[in-house]
Amino acid sequence: MVILAALSDYSKRGRMPVMRKDGRAPNDLRPLAIRTGYVNYAEGSALVELGNTRVLVNVSLMDGVPRHVSGREGWLMAEYNLLPRSTKERKERERQKLSGRTAEIQRFLGRAFRAALDLSLLPNKTIVIDADVIQADGGTRVASLLGGYAALHLAMDRLVNLGKIDEWPLSEFAAVSVGWTGKDELLLDLSQAEDEAAWADLTVVATSEGNIIEVHGAGEGHSIPKGVYLRMLELGLETVPKLVRLTHSQLRAGVS
């Protein structure tokens, strides 16, 4: 395993991994808390706290689909917003035109959710996932995906209980960020400061069985050696099942 290999490499050199500023080891996750049913009116909702990052995710289910989609299946779209004081300096609302970053993240979220949901079981229905970042400290895409999965799970569970769908349509999945510092060390679940300093970062989205949904990211002004990229991917894939279990434990509890 990548984590064990990294630790053994450090021990051979006579030193252990340096602790991060928040006290975590390189392969530690930040605390994750998911409060489900946070909004009464949505078909599914979740407030996610990932370290100091907080995202509110709502799922809405509507009749009809866009023109490019056959009525024999459903559709899913995602919207993502940084609220004005989610960052250190106030960010203007994107009322008229989305920034390139926001549009990119929305497409990324939409692709990931569609890959995990069998839309053929939801004919002529459109699912809208709204991810609103209340506070950003790195990993807003990850928190949006984790919260979106929890909110989608609630919405689909209600449809099954109401007898509106006969089969479970949602695959178990999760996401995590992995960074490379430019040395031998990999960092799991990056904070904002770590993300800005990293030579490369990836967001790994995968199922609990290890099937890749999407890998998003690149080098930050540096090329990534193939071996490092594969280690980053493997570390992300090893972590996803743990995050799935954490999410389901909080879904069962109903609150964080």
Disulfide bonds with the S-S distance in Angstrom:
none
